[in-house]
Structure formats: structure tokens, C-alpha cells
Amino acid sequence: MEEAKGVVKHIVLAKFKDDVTPEKIEELIKGYANLVNLVPPMKSFHWGKDVSAENLHQGFTHVFESTFESTEAIAEYVAHPAHVEFGNLLLSNLEKIIVIDYKPTS
């Protein structure tokens, strides 16, 4: 297995609070997706909802994946004012979150 040169994936697993409406969730997802336009180190963004038949999601319902060119780029993203502002908004609507950064291997 070979580790990808530079590329780093930023994975967020999220469980929204019960009182967060589907409309609010959609608004938050659009805000997250827009970070690609505001934070230069963020190269791509994808998201989806859990569809697993295994029922091992532990309550997490949404997955968000962003791509960066390096761990330094993620550090720049994390400190960027647009990310900080959005992150605080997102966190205030979540019951649980897991964040993992990894370098893909082939």
C-alpha cells in the first residue's frame, strides 16, 4: 500500500440535534459546501447521508468529506476565519461529531 503524496482527506461524521429542521440542515450543508469558494486550501467537498444496512452508525447521520493538498493546508483551513465562523454555527446544531484527517493509500 502506498500513501498518497500530499493529499489529505478531512472526514466529518455528524449527528444533528433532534430539534434541527431538515431546512436548517440543508442550509448548513450549503454553507459547508460554500467553504470551497472561501478557503483556498480546500480543494473539494462531498457529503452524504448514512444508507448502511448494517445499522452501526451509532447515531451519526451525515458524512462530510473535504480534500486538501497537505496537512499544512488543513491547518490553514482550520484557522481560516470563514471556517471558524461556519464551524461554530455547525457545532451549535450538532449533538455529536467525529473528525478524522487521513492520507489515502492505494
LOPA-540038 format. One record per residue (C-alpha): residue number from 0; residue in one letter; x, y, z. Coordinates in nm, 4 decimals. Example, Ala and Ser with C-alpha at 12.3 -4.5 7.8 and 13.67 -1.06 7.14 Angstrom:
2
+------+------+----------+----------+----------+
| resi | resn |       xx |       yy |       zz |
+------+------+----------+----------+----------+
|    0 |    A |   1.2300 |  -0.4500 |   0.7800 |
|    1 |    S |   1.3670 |  -0.1060 |   0.7140 |
+------+------+----------+----------+----------+
This chain:
106
+------+------+----------+----------+----------+
| resi | resn |       xx |       yy |       zz |
+------+------+----------+----------+----------+
|    0 |    M |   0.0000 |   0.0000 |   0.0000 |
|    1 |    E |   0.1264 |   0.3405 |  -0.0939 |
|    2 |    E |   0.0342 |   0.6597 |   0.0868 |
|    3 |    A |  -0.0848 |   0.9387 |  -0.1419 |
|    4 |    K |   0.1689 |   1.2153 |  -0.1843 |
|    5 |    G |   0.0391 |   1.5197 |  -0.0035 |
|    6 |    V |  -0.3338 |   1.4640 |  -0.0469 |
|    7 |    V |  -0.5260 |   1.4628 |   0.2809 |
|    8 |    K |  -0.8941 |   1.3829 |   0.3321 |
|    9 |    H |  -1.0846 |   1.5601 |   0.6093 |
|   10 |    I |  -1.3813 |   1.3492 |   0.7224 |
|   11 |    V |  -1.6589 |   1.4753 |   0.9495 |
|   12 |    L |  -1.9278 |   1.2451 |   1.0887 |
|   13 |    A |  -2.2223 |   1.4381 |   1.2258 |
|   14 |    K |  -2.5397 |   1.3768 |   1.4218 |
|   15 |    F |  -2.7672 |   1.6786 |   1.4238 |
|   16 |    K |  -2.9687 |   1.7688 |   1.7313 |
|   17 |    D |  -3.3264 |   1.6364 |   1.7210 |
|   18 |    D |  -3.4774 |   1.9853 |   1.7004 |
|   19 |    V |  -3.2761 |   2.0884 |   1.3919 |
|   20 |    T |  -3.5153 |   2.1025 |   1.0966 |
|   21 |    P |  -3.4394 |   1.9469 |   0.7566 |
|   22 |    E |  -3.4408 |   2.3008 |   0.6133 |
|   23 |    K |  -3.1758 |   2.4111 |   0.8629 |
|   24 |    I |  -2.9657 |   2.1025 |   0.7840 |
|   25 |    E |  -2.9877 |   2.1853 |   0.4125 |
|   26 |    E |  -2.8828 |   2.5445 |   0.4855 |
|   27 |    L |  -2.5851 |   2.4227 |   0.6894 |
|   28 |    I |  -2.4768 |   2.1811 |   0.4161 |
|   29 |    K |  -2.4884 |   2.4625 |   0.1592 |
|   30 |    G |  -2.2778 |   2.6753 |   0.3937 |
|   31 |    Y |  -2.0260 |   2.3925 |   0.4344 |
|   32 |    A |  -2.0077 |   2.3398 |   0.0573 |
|   33 |    N |  -1.9502 |   2.7126 |   0.0065 |
|   34 |    L |  -1.6286 |   2.6966 |   0.2098 |
|   35 |    V |  -1.4621 |   2.5634 |  -0.1087 |
|   36 |    N |  -1.5154 |   2.9121 |  -0.2548 |
|   37 |    L |  -1.3941 |   3.0937 |   0.0570 |
|   38 |    V |  -1.0977 |   2.8882 |   0.1800 |
|   39 |    P |  -0.8331 |   2.8357 |  -0.0931 |
|   40 |    P |  -0.6655 |   2.5245 |   0.0584 |
|   41 |    M |  -0.9994 |   2.3354 |   0.0449 |
|   42 |    K |  -0.9958 |   2.1649 |  -0.2961 |
|   43 |    S |  -1.3229 |   1.9699 |  -0.2926 |
|   44 |    F |  -1.6267 |   1.8885 |  -0.0805 |
|   45 |    H |  -1.8657 |   1.5920 |  -0.0875 |
|   46 |    W |  -2.1345 |   1.4854 |   0.1540 |
|   47 |    G |  -2.3969 |   1.2173 |   0.2038 |
|   48 |    K |  -2.6362 |   1.0593 |   0.4488 |
|   49 |    D |  -2.5944 |   0.7186 |   0.6086 |
|   50 |    V |  -2.7500 |   0.4439 |   0.3942 |
|   51 |    S |  -2.5862 |   0.1437 |   0.5609 |
|   52 |    A |  -2.7884 |  -0.1723 |   0.6162 |
|   53 |    E |  -2.5543 |  -0.2695 |   0.8999 |
|   54 |    N |  -2.7015 |  -0.0162 |   1.1435 |
|   55 |    L |  -2.3616 |   0.0522 |   1.3014 |
|   56 |    H |  -2.3726 |   0.4311 |   1.2573 |
|   57 |    Q |  -2.4044 |   0.5000 |   1.6340 |
|   58 |    G |  -2.6496 |   0.7807 |   1.5585 |
|   59 |    F |  -2.4310 |   0.9611 |   1.3057 |
|   60 |    T |  -2.6446 |   1.0548 |   1.0063 |
|   61 |    H |  -2.4256 |   1.2692 |   0.7802 |
|   62 |    V |  -2.0737 |   1.2370 |   0.6362 |
|   63 |    F |  -1.8772 |   1.5329 |   0.5005 |
|   64 |    E |  -1.5511 |   1.4864 |   0.3085 |
|   65 |    S |  -1.3117 |   1.7618 |   0.2064 |
|   66 |    T |  -0.9857 |   1.7239 |   0.0150 |
|   67 |    F |  -0.6659 |   1.9166 |   0.0811 |
|   68 |    E |  -0.3179 |   1.9047 |  -0.0706 |
|   69 |    S |  -0.1325 |   1.8637 |   0.2607 |
|   70 |    T |  -0.1637 |   1.8567 |   0.6375 |
|   71 |    E |  -0.0390 |   2.2171 |   0.6314 |
|   72 |    A |  -0.3351 |   2.3072 |   0.4083 |
|   73 |    I |  -0.5739 |   2.1567 |   0.6656 |
|   74 |    A |  -0.4093 |   2.3638 |   0.9397 |
|   75 |    E |  -0.4617 |   2.6751 |   0.7252 |
|   76 |    Y |  -0.8270 |   2.5743 |   0.6671 |
|   77 |    V |  -0.8910 |   2.5138 |   1.0382 |
|   78 |    A |  -0.7581 |   2.8612 |   1.1255 |
|   79 |    H |  -0.9335 |   3.0425 |   0.8392 |
|   80 |    P |  -1.1973 |   3.2912 |   0.9666 |
|   81 |    A |  -1.4666 |   3.1545 |   0.7306 |
|   82 |    H |  -1.4123 |   2.8026 |   0.8672 |
|   83 |    V |  -1.4074 |   2.9221 |   1.2277 |
|   84 |    E |  -1.7357 |   3.1095 |   1.1807 |
|   85 |    F |  -1.9045 |   2.8221 |   0.9986 |
|   86 |    G |  -1.7635 |   2.5636 |   1.2408 |
|   87 |    N |  -1.9155 |   2.7430 |   1.5386 |
|   88 |    L |  -2.2529 |   2.7560 |   1.3621 |
|   89 |    L |  -2.2368 |   2.3889 |   1.2665 |
|   90 |    L |  -2.1291 |   2.2773 |   1.6143 |
|   91 |    S |  -2.4198 |   2.4613 |   1.7744 |
|   92 |    N |  -2.6562 |   2.2383 |   1.5728 |
|   93 |    L |  -2.4831 |   1.9051 |   1.6396 |
|   94 |    E |  -2.5366 |   1.6506 |   1.9119 |
|   95 |    K |  -2.2224 |   1.4529 |   1.8186 |
|   96 |    I |  -1.9275 |   1.4923 |   1.5840 |
|   97 |    I |  -1.6182 |   1.2958 |   1.4862 |
|   98 |    V |  -1.3409 |   1.4488 |   1.2751 |
|   99 |    I |  -1.0678 |   1.2402 |   1.1122 |
|  100 |    D |  -0.7942 |   1.3517 |   0.8750 |
|  101 |    Y |  -0.6096 |   1.0853 |   0.6764 |
|  102 |    K |  -0.3806 |   1.0348 |   0.3806 |
|  103 |    P |  -0.5404 |   0.7879 |   0.1381 |
|  104 |    T |  -0.3455 |   0.4794 |   0.0441 |
|  105 |    S |  -0.3783 |   0.2623 |  -0.2616 |
+------+------+----------+----------+----------+
